[in-house]
Amino acid sequence: MNSDNSHQIYLDHNASTPVHAQVADAMQRTLDGMFGNPSSTHWAGASAKEAIGIGRQQVADLLGCASDEVVFTSGGSESNNLAIKGVAFTHLTTGSHIITSAIEHPATLEPCQFLARAFDVSLSIVPVDSFGLIDPDDVRQAITPQTRLISIMQANNEVGTIQPIEEIASIAREHEVLLHVDAAQAVGKIEVNVNKLGADLLSIAGHKFYAPKGIGALYVRRGLELEPVIHGGNQERGYRAGTESALLATALGQASLLANDRSHMPAVQSLRDRFWSALQDRFNERVVLNGHIDKRLPNTLNVSFLGLVGAQILAQLDGIAASTGSACHTDRVEISPVLEAMAVSPEVGQGALRFSLGRGTTQDEIDSVIERLGEVVA
């Protein structure tokens, strides 16, 4: 990458966000004094315990739940594993069935597939349409008397398509099945309220909304039985053993305060839409949109350049951080499982690039990327 920062443009916020200055400041205050073990009863532990409690309440306020329903984890992957395995292990003796979708993050699909391989757990994977949307009726039809859990993401990380979670939650309640929602990509971009969504379990990841990596949370509806994945002490209501970090809890809490204010998102969406319009004007039928035109995260633009390979375009965009939906091998180009599940043809899918905008993205940066794309694609 070009070492000159003036040529560096970051359009990969769905992969990870920079730590916000207010989050870093809050962390520094924690580092300066809260070194005690929060489980200790003396003064050094008390301040750390208090900081964790404040962070937990801030996350609860973001999600619209009670603070004792928030379990701190190391991130989205651990939250998903705790939700999925926790429910499955609770029902192992009775035999269980899990429903998920074809476009889930590996942090959901892999635990499901592990349970199917190693335990008496059956798995149904519902399809999506060409926009990446799940049909709630497919979920309804997949339910059996053994179904214990439905795990569906709120919004897709690659194409940004937002799922009909409320409808799926209604179906789950009707059949007395638990619903887990992976909301890692949704937080800070659209509303994430556990009661409006109808979720029993919901995962978030701090580094997707301006907190550092290594901190996330799982919402666990009060009264729900869940077998821990990490055994040991009684931290986090016994769901997640290990000494809690006041530093990371404070960071997630502060980031949750920021995420609660989405007043900047209409401007981000407008910038995203102008980006797409400019690409259409410049490349006409040589560029196509992947994902839903409307039901999509306001910051996400996934496009394919026809006849080209996304990874090769990206390699020539020196200093521009974005993602590709293709992987190059010596003898072939593979498209992402998400695009494959959407029945995007290999010819279209191989040219996919994802641009995900953030709080600090400017019009000048978008204009610069369009110019650079013009040079490379030409």
Secondary structure, DSSP 8 states (H G I E B T S, - for coil): --S-GGG-EE-BTTT-----HHHHHHHHHHHHH--S-TT--SHHHHHHHHHHHHHHHHHHHHHTS-GGGEEEESSHHHHHHHHHHHHHHHTGGG-EEEEEETT--HHHHHHHHHHHHHSSEEEEEE---TTS---HHHHHHH--TTEEEEEEESB-TTT-BB--HHHHHHHHHHTT-EEEEE-TTTBTTB---HHHHT-SEEEEEGGGTTS-TT-EEEEE-TT-----SB-SS-TGGGTB-S---HHHHHHHHHHHHHHT--TTHHHHHHHHHHHHHHHHHHHGGGEEEES-SSSB-TTEEEEEETTS-HHHHHHHSTTEE-EESEEE-SS-EEE-HHHHHTT--HHHHTTEEEEE--TT--HHHHHHHHHHHHHHH-
